[in-house]
Amino acid sequence: MSKGTSIKEAIKQWEEKTGQKATEATEVKLIGLFPSIEKMDAALNQLSLCQKLCLSTNAIEKITNLNALKSLRILSLGRNNIKSFAGLEAVAETLEQLWISYNNIERMKGINVLRKLSVLYMSNNVVKEWSEFTKLNDLPNLVDLVFVGNPLEEKYALEGTWRDEAVKRLPNVKRLDGAPVIHN
């Protein structure tokens, strides 16, 4: 099996392609590399000015090494192998948007640290329980949620009750699964 691309190698390729210096960039896209990025390694530390980091379509299993990303507002981790929100504590004070669809997240443990999070795209994960879903109430600024494709949503969508139940449990949400929420 081939060795994955390291963050250091990925950043070097990105710099060559874009002509930008990663240390000065506010947006860095390391998307769908071949071979895939498997680890968020310490080379991420050079992205201290980065506000939007895209690492989607790779083979990342754990969120790590975000400590130096003090300006990070948007983190895109869709289409990886991530199973938990552990590791996001480092960006809890700045992160406003988390795009983490198409992963393997079943439990919402650790999401509560993201006090500034307003947008959460987490479709096509493996959340099955309302008790996990309601942990999203720990996010006081969450207004836009995409949750379609999780077993919980699929089960209640079949019954036609998904939207009503979800909105009842998350009274602050203004958009659910891409559609505006009208509170009565």
C-alpha positions as CSV (number, residue, x, y, z in Angstrom):
1,M,0.0,0.0,0.0
2,S,1.3,3.4,-0.9
3,K,2.3,5.9,1.8
4,G,0.0,8.9,2.2
5,T,0.9,12.4,1.3
6,S,2.2,14.4,4.3
7,I,0.8,17.8,5.1
8,K,4.3,19.2,4.5
9,E,4.3,17.7,1.0
10,A,0.8,18.8,0.3
11,I,1.6,22.4,1.3
12,K,4.7,22.3,-0.9
13,Q,2.6,21.2,-3.8
14,W,-0.1,23.8,-3.1
15,E,2.6,26.6,-2.9
16,E,4.1,25.5,-6.2
17,K,0.6,25.4,-7.8
18,T,-0.7,28.7,-6.5
19,G,2.5,30.7,-6.2
20,Q,1.5,31.7,-2.6
21,K,3.4,31.2,0.6
22,A,1.4,29.0,3.1
23,T,2.7,31.0,6.0
24,E,1.0,34.1,4.5
25,A,-2.1,32.5,3.1
26,T,-5.6,33.1,4.5
27,E,-7.1,30.2,2.5
28,V,-5.4,26.9,1.9
29,K,-7.0,24.0,-0.1
30,L,-5.4,20.6,0.2
31,I,-8.3,18.6,-1.4
32,G,-8.4,15.1,-2.9
33,L,-4.7,14.5,-3.1
34,F,-3.2,11.3,-4.4
35,P,-2.0,9.6,-2.5
36,S,-4.4,10.9,0.1
37,I,-3.5,12.9,3.3
38,E,-3.9,10.4,6.2
39,K,-2.7,12.6,9.1
40,M,-3.2,16.2,10.1
41,D,0.5,16.5,11.1
42,A,2.5,19.3,12.8
43,A,3.2,21.0,9.4
44,L,-0.2,22.6,9.8
45,N,1.4,24.9,12.4
46,Q,2.8,27.1,9.6
47,L,-0.8,28.1,8.6
48,S,-1.1,30.6,11.5
49,L,-2.9,33.2,9.3
50,C,-5.2,30.7,7.6
51,Q,-8.9,31.5,8.0
52,K,-10.2,28.8,5.7
53,L,-8.6,25.3,5.5
54,C,-9.9,22.7,3.2
55,L,-8.7,19.1,3.7
56,S,-11.7,17.3,2.2
57,T,-11.6,14.1,0.1
58,N,-8.6,12.6,1.8
59,A,-8.1,9.7,4.3
60,I,-7.9,11.6,7.5
61,E,-9.1,9.7,10.6
62,K,-8.4,12.2,13.4
63,I,-8.6,16.0,13.8
64,T,-5.2,17.0,15.2
65,N,-2.5,19.8,15.2
66,L,-4.8,22.8,14.9
67,N,-3.2,24.6,17.9
68,A,-1.4,27.2,15.8
69,L,-4.4,28.1,13.6
70,K,-5.5,31.0,15.7
71,S,-7.4,32.7,12.8
72,L,-9.3,29.6,11.5
73,R,-12.9,30.4,10.8
74,I,-13.9,27.7,8.3
75,L,-12.7,24.1,8.4
76,S,-13.6,21.7,5.6
77,L,-13.1,18.0,6.4
78,G,-15.8,16.4,4.2
79,R,-15.2,13.0,2.7
80,N,-12.6,11.6,5.1
81,N,-12.7,8.8,7.8
82,I,-13.2,11.0,10.8
83,K,-15.1,9.4,13.7
84,S,-15.2,12.2,16.3
85,F,-15.0,15.9,17.0
86,A,-12.0,15.4,19.3
87,G,-9.2,17.8,18.4
88,L,-11.4,20.8,17.6
89,E,-10.7,22.3,21.1
90,A,-7.7,24.2,19.7
91,V,-10.0,26.3,17.3
92,A,-13.0,26.5,19.6
93,E,-12.6,30.3,20.0
94,T,-12.5,31.1,16.3
95,L,-14.2,28.4,14.3
96,E,-17.5,29.6,12.7
97,Q,-18.1,26.9,10.1
98,L,-17.4,23.2,10.1
99,W,-18.0,21.2,6.9
100,I,-17.7,17.6,7.9
101,S,-20.1,15.7,5.7
102,Y,-19.4,12.1,4.5
103,N,-17.4,10.9,7.5
104,N,-18.1,8.3,10.2
105,I,-19.3,10.4,13.1
106,E,-21.9,8.8,15.3
107,R,-21.5,10.7,18.6
108,M,-21.6,14.5,19.0
109,K,-19.2,14.4,22.0
110,G,-16.9,17.4,21.9
111,I,-19.0,19.5,19.6
112,N,-20.0,21.7,22.6
113,V,-16.6,23.4,22.6
114,L,-17.3,25.2,19.4
115,R,-19.1,28.2,21.0
116,K,-18.9,30.4,17.8
117,L,-20.0,27.8,15.3
118,S,-22.9,29.1,13.2
119,V,-22.7,26.6,10.3
120,L,-22.4,22.8,10.6
121,Y,-22.6,20.7,7.4
122,M,-22.6,17.1,8.6
123,S,-24.7,15.2,6.1
124,N,-24.0,11.5,5.5
125,N,-22.5,10.6,8.8
126,V,-23.8,7.9,11.1
127,V,-25.8,9.7,13.9
128,K,-28.7,7.5,14.9
129,E,-30.0,8.9,18.2
130,W,-31.9,12.0,19.2
131,S,-29.9,12.2,22.4
132,E,-26.8,12.8,20.2
133,F,-28.6,15.3,17.9
134,T,-29.8,17.4,20.8
135,K,-26.2,18.0,21.9
136,L,-26.2,20.6,19.1
137,N,-28.2,22.8,21.5
138,D,-24.8,23.4,23.2
139,L,-23.9,25.6,20.2
140,P,-25.6,28.9,21.0
141,N,-24.8,30.4,17.5
142,L,-25.7,27.5,15.3
143,V,-28.2,28.8,12.6
144,D,-27.4,26.6,9.6
145,L,-27.4,22.8,9.8
146,V,-27.2,20.2,7.1
147,F,-28.0,16.7,8.6
148,V,-29.5,14.8,5.7
149,G,-28.2,11.3,5.1
150,N,-27.7,10.4,8.8
151,P,-29.6,7.3,9.9
152,L,-31.6,9.5,12.3
153,E,-32.7,11.8,9.6
154,E,-33.4,9.0,7.1
155,K,-35.6,7.2,9.6
156,Y,-37.8,10.2,10.4
157,A,-37.8,11.5,6.9
158,L,-39.5,8.2,5.9
159,E,-42.2,8.9,8.5
160,G,-42.5,12.5,7.3
161,T,-41.6,13.9,10.7
162,W,-37.9,14.7,10.4
163,R,-38.1,18.5,9.9
164,D,-40.7,19.1,12.6
165,E,-38.9,17.0,15.2
166,A,-35.5,18.5,14.4
167,V,-36.7,22.1,14.5
168,K,-38.5,21.4,17.8
169,R,-35.2,20.1,19.3
170,L,-33.1,23.0,17.9
171,P,-35.2,26.2,18.2
172,N,-32.3,28.5,17.2
173,V,-31.7,27.0,13.8
174,K,-32.7,29.2,10.8
175,R,-31.8,26.8,8.0
176,L,-32.1,23.0,8.1
177,D,-30.9,20.8,5.2
178,G,-30.6,23.8,2.9
179,A,-34.2,25.1,3.5
180,P,-35.2,28.1,5.6
181,V,-36.9,27.2,8.9
182,I,-40.2,29.0,9.7
183,H,-40.9,29.0,13.4
184,N,-44.6,29.2,14.4
